[in-house]
Amino acid sequence: MERRQRGVSAGLLLLLYQISQVGLQNIPSVTLGVLILNIFLFLNPVRPLSEVCLSVNEAVHRKNWQRLLLAPFHHADDWHLYYNMISMLWKGIMLERKLKSIWFAYIIAVFSLLIGVVYMVLELLLVVILDDPSYEMSCGVGFSGVLFALKVLNNHYNPGRVSIVFGLPISSKYACWVELVAIHLISPG
């Protein structure tokens, strides 16, 4: 995984603009904290992406378990950060108000760890099923898995809603799947 460019960029500026349009006073505390943490780590990464990305090889074989904690909060580039944090902003506002801050923080923490575990289990299954050890080397970063889990949770608490995805009205029940494919197409990896 290549190291991304640091600093202020178009995606980061657009993200900050969107946050300012919502207004800091309108963003619940945990959601705001997650946004700030992700932006901070984008501007000041703990390590290069190749040293924080999550893979079976690094986490399991080399016992580098800290990647489970680091990978969700690092992003490949400014647009990856932008799309993930805009999604976090809207999901966070809706869910944190409904679930309250302490419970929402707990959910974010649990999802952040579990998504990495699920990612590695799926990669190991691909190794076994396809008999292709290259899947052990596949390395990923970002908050997309957590956002997908939040989207499913949001659909549970708000059934029957309609989401607009690329200008098309889609039942929220299916929108999380469309969003997952869209995120993959927009920002693969």
C-alpha positions as CSV (number, residue, x, y, z in Angstrom):
1,M,0.0,0.0,0.0
2,E,1.5,3.3,-1.1
3,R,1.8,6.2,1.3
4,R,-0.6,9.0,0.5
5,Q,0.2,12.7,0.4
6,R,-0.2,14.6,3.6
7,G,-1.6,18.0,4.1
8,V,-4.6,20.1,3.1
9,S,-6.2,18.9,-0.1
10,A,-9.5,19.2,-2.0
11,G,-11.2,16.3,-0.3
12,L,-10.2,17.6,3.2
13,L,-11.3,21.1,2.4
14,L,-14.6,19.9,1.1
15,L,-15.1,17.8,4.3
16,L,-14.3,20.8,6.5
17,Y,-16.7,22.9,4.5
18,Q,-19.5,20.2,4.9
19,I,-18.9,20.0,8.7
20,S,-19.1,23.8,8.9
21,Q,-22.4,23.8,7.0
22,V,-23.8,21.4,9.5
23,G,-22.3,23.4,12.4
24,L,-20.2,22.0,15.2
25,Q,-23.0,22.7,17.7
26,N,-25.3,20.4,15.7
27,I,-22.9,17.4,15.7
28,P,-23.1,15.1,18.8
29,S,-20.0,14.7,20.8
30,V,-18.9,11.1,19.9
31,T,-19.6,11.7,16.2
32,L,-17.5,14.9,16.4
33,G,-14.8,13.1,18.2
34,V,-14.6,10.3,15.5
35,L,-14.5,13.0,12.8
36,I,-11.7,14.9,14.6
37,L,-9.7,11.7,15.3
38,N,-9.9,10.6,11.6
39,I,-8.9,14.0,10.3
40,F,-6.1,14.3,12.9
41,L,-4.7,10.9,11.9
42,F,-5.0,11.8,8.2
43,L,-2.9,14.9,8.8
44,N,-0.6,13.2,11.3
45,P,-0.5,9.4,10.6
46,V,0.8,7.2,13.4
47,R,2.9,5.3,10.7
48,P,2.9,5.0,6.9
49,L,-0.1,3.2,5.5
50,S,2.0,0.1,4.7
51,E,2.6,-0.2,8.5
52,V,-1.0,0.3,9.7
53,C,-3.0,-1.5,7.0
54,L,-4.7,-4.7,8.1
55,S,-3.9,-8.0,6.5
56,V,-3.9,-11.7,7.6
57,N,-0.2,-11.8,7.0
58,E,0.6,-8.8,9.2
59,A,-1.9,-9.2,11.9
60,V,-2.1,-13.0,12.3
61,H,1.2,-14.4,11.0
62,R,3.4,-11.6,12.2
63,K,1.3,-11.1,15.3
64,N,1.0,-7.3,14.6
65,W,-2.4,-7.0,16.4
66,Q,-2.1,-3.2,16.8
67,R,-3.2,-3.0,13.1
68,L,-6.7,-3.9,14.3
69,L,-6.8,-0.6,16.2
70,L,-5.0,1.5,13.6
71,A,-6.4,0.5,10.2
72,P,-10.0,1.8,10.7
73,F,-8.7,5.3,11.5
74,H,-6.3,5.7,8.6
75,H,-7.3,6.6,5.1
76,A,-5.7,6.0,1.7
77,D,-6.2,9.5,0.5
78,D,-8.2,12.7,1.0
79,W,-11.2,11.4,-1.0
80,H,-11.3,8.2,0.9
81,L,-11.4,10.3,4.1
82,Y,-14.0,12.6,2.7
83,Y,-16.5,9.9,1.6
84,N,-16.1,8.0,4.9
85,M,-16.4,11.0,7.1
86,I,-19.4,12.5,5.3
87,S,-21.1,9.1,5.7
88,M,-20.0,9.1,9.4
89,L,-21.4,12.6,9.9
90,W,-24.9,11.7,8.8
91,K,-25.0,8.3,10.3
92,G,-23.5,9.6,13.6
93,I,-26.0,12.4,13.9
94,M,-28.9,10.1,13.4
95,L,-27.7,7.2,15.5
96,E,-26.0,9.1,18.4
97,R,-29.1,11.1,19.0
98,K,-31.2,8.0,19.1
99,L,-28.8,5.7,21.1
100,K,-27.2,8.4,23.3
101,S,-23.4,9.1,23.4
102,I,-22.1,6.4,25.7
103,W,-23.9,3.6,23.9
104,F,-22.9,5.0,20.5
105,A,-19.2,5.3,21.6
106,Y,-19.3,1.7,22.7
107,I,-20.8,0.6,19.4
108,I,-18.1,2.5,17.4
109,A,-15.4,0.9,19.5
110,V,-16.8,-2.6,19.1
111,F,-17.5,-2.2,15.4
112,S,-14.0,-0.8,14.8
113,L,-12.4,-4.0,16.2
114,L,-15.0,-6.5,14.9
115,I,-14.9,-5.3,11.4
116,G,-11.1,-6.0,11.2
117,V,-11.7,-9.5,12.6
118,V,-14.4,-10.2,10.1
119,Y,-12.2,-8.8,7.3
120,M,-9.4,-11.2,8.3
121,V,-11.7,-14.2,8.6
122,L,-13.1,-13.5,5.1
123,E,-9.6,-13.2,3.7
124,L,-8.6,-16.5,5.3
125,L,-11.8,-18.2,3.8
126,L,-10.8,-16.9,0.4
127,V,-7.3,-18.4,0.9
128,V,-8.8,-21.8,1.7
129,I,-11.7,-21.8,-0.8
130,L,-9.8,-20.4,-3.7
131,D,-6.4,-22.0,-2.7
132,D,-4.8,-18.6,-3.3
133,P,-2.4,-17.4,-0.6
134,S,-2.3,-13.9,-2.1
135,Y,-5.4,-13.0,-0.2
136,E,-3.4,-13.2,3.0
137,M,-1.4,-10.2,1.7
138,S,-4.4,-8.0,0.8
139,C,-4.1,-5.0,3.1
140,G,-6.9,-2.5,3.9
141,V,-7.4,0.7,5.8
142,G,-10.4,3.0,6.4
143,F,-13.7,3.3,8.2
144,S,-15.9,1.9,5.5
145,G,-16.6,-1.4,7.3
146,V,-17.7,0.5,10.5
147,L,-19.9,2.7,8.4
148,F,-21.5,-0.3,6.7
149,A,-22.3,-1.7,10.1
150,L,-23.7,1.6,11.2
151,K,-25.9,1.8,8.1
152,V,-27.3,-1.6,8.9
153,L,-28.0,-0.5,12.5
154,N,-29.6,2.7,11.2
155,N,-31.9,0.7,9.0
156,H,-32.9,-1.4,11.9
157,Y,-33.8,1.7,14.0
158,N,-35.4,3.5,11.1
159,P,-37.2,0.9,8.9
160,G,-39.1,1.9,5.8
161,R,-37.0,4.9,5.0
162,V,-35.9,5.8,1.5
163,S,-32.4,6.9,0.7
164,I,-31.2,8.8,-2.3
165,V,-28.2,7.1,-3.9
166,F,-26.7,8.8,-7.0
167,G,-30.0,10.6,-7.4
168,L,-32.1,7.5,-7.3
169,P,-34.6,6.7,-4.5
170,I,-33.7,3.3,-3.0
171,S,-35.2,1.6,0.0
172,S,-32.9,2.0,2.9
173,K,-33.0,-1.7,3.4
174,Y,-31.0,-2.0,0.1
175,A,-29.2,1.3,0.2
176,C,-26.5,0.0,2.4
177,W,-25.6,-2.6,-0.2
178,V,-25.7,0.0,-3.0
179,E,-23.5,2.3,-0.9
180,L,-21.0,-0.5,-0.2
181,V,-20.6,-1.1,-4.0
182,A,-20.4,2.6,-4.7
183,I,-17.7,3.1,-2.1
184,H,-15.7,0.2,-3.5
185,L,-16.0,1.7,-7.1
186,I,-15.2,5.2,-6.0
187,S,-12.4,4.3,-3.6
188,P,-11.2,0.7,-4.2
189,G,-9.0,-0.8,-1.5
